[in-house]
Amino acid sequence: MFTNTKFTIVYNGEDSFSKEALAYVNILSGQIKKYDTSKKRLSISFIKDMLLRLKLKAKDVIISGSSFTERFENQLDTYKEEDYLKLLHFHPELLKTPIVLTESNAYVINDKADIFEMQSMT
């Protein structure tokens, strides 16, 4: 197990899968920083760091099919990276969660299989 590994988890406390992933990470380590996007905005600098570690662009971590993305679908194609960062800052509910950061890796958790993959890679 990872008892000495420090985790940071970005999750949506209103989403059952996010809460399940949080519970699993709690089992793996007691050293956890938690960011609940349903309660607090993420800073733009935190989002940038997280994206750098994930090796993704901001548009890659926006939930597709949300009412927001459907409503502004045509405009999103014209957004620049800074626009997407601001969008995630002001609307953290659009962020794909959960996201787990360790000291050496970062993961967007899409399903339970990703949790097990994360466990084997850490």
RAJOVEN-V27026 format. One record per residue. N is the residue number from 1. PHI is phi in whole degrees, 0 to 359 (NA if undefined). Layout:
n:N phi:PHI
n:N phi:PHI
This chain:
n:1 phi:NA
n:2 phi:247
n:3 phi:305
n:4 phi:264
n:5 phi:278
n:6 phi:266
n:7 phi:242
n:8 phi:238
n:9 phi:235
n:10 phi:253
n:11 phi:216
n:12 phi:252
n:13 phi:295
n:14 phi:262
n:15 phi:249
n:16 phi:295
n:17 phi:294
n:18 phi:301
n:19 phi:293
n:20 phi:295
n:21 phi:296
n:22 phi:301
n:23 phi:299
n:24 phi:294
n:25 phi:296
n:26 phi:299
n:27 phi:291
n:28 phi:289
n:29 phi:201
n:30 phi:274
n:31 phi:263
n:32 phi:230
n:33 phi:260
n:34 phi:243
n:35 phi:234
n:36 phi:266
n:37 phi:290
n:38 phi:278
n:39 phi:242
n:40 phi:210
n:41 phi:285
n:42 phi:266
n:43 phi:289
n:44 phi:298
n:45 phi:294
n:46 phi:295
n:47 phi:299
n:48 phi:299
n:49 phi:297
n:50 phi:299
n:51 phi:295
n:52 phi:300
n:53 phi:291
n:54 phi:281
n:55 phi:61
n:56 phi:230
n:57 phi:267
n:58 phi:303
n:59 phi:295
n:60 phi:286
n:61 phi:250
n:62 phi:267
n:63 phi:296
n:64 phi:276
n:65 phi:85
n:66 phi:287
n:67 phi:300
n:68 phi:293
n:69 phi:293
n:70 phi:292
n:71 phi:292
n:72 phi:249
n:73 phi:310
n:74 phi:292
n:75 phi:283
n:76 phi:299
n:77 phi:294
n:78 phi:267
n:79 phi:291
n:80 phi:264
n:81 phi:304
n:82 phi:298
n:83 phi:296
n:84 phi:295
n:85 phi:298
n:86 phi:296
n:87 phi:301
n:88 phi:292
n:89 phi:294
n:90 phi:277
n:91 phi:227
n:92 phi:297
n:93 phi:293
n:94 phi:276
n:95 phi:282
n:96 phi:296
n:97 phi:227
n:98 phi:277
n:99 phi:236
n:100 phi:243
n:101 phi:244
n:102 phi:246
n:103 phi:297
n:104 phi:240
n:105 phi:220
n:106 phi:216
n:107 phi:219
n:108 phi:266
n:109 phi:266
n:110 phi:263
n:111 phi:201
n:112 phi:299
n:113 phi:299
n:114 phi:295
n:115 phi:296
n:116 phi:290
n:117 phi:296
n:118 phi:300
n:119 phi:299
n:120 phi:285
n:121 phi:268
n:122 phi:276
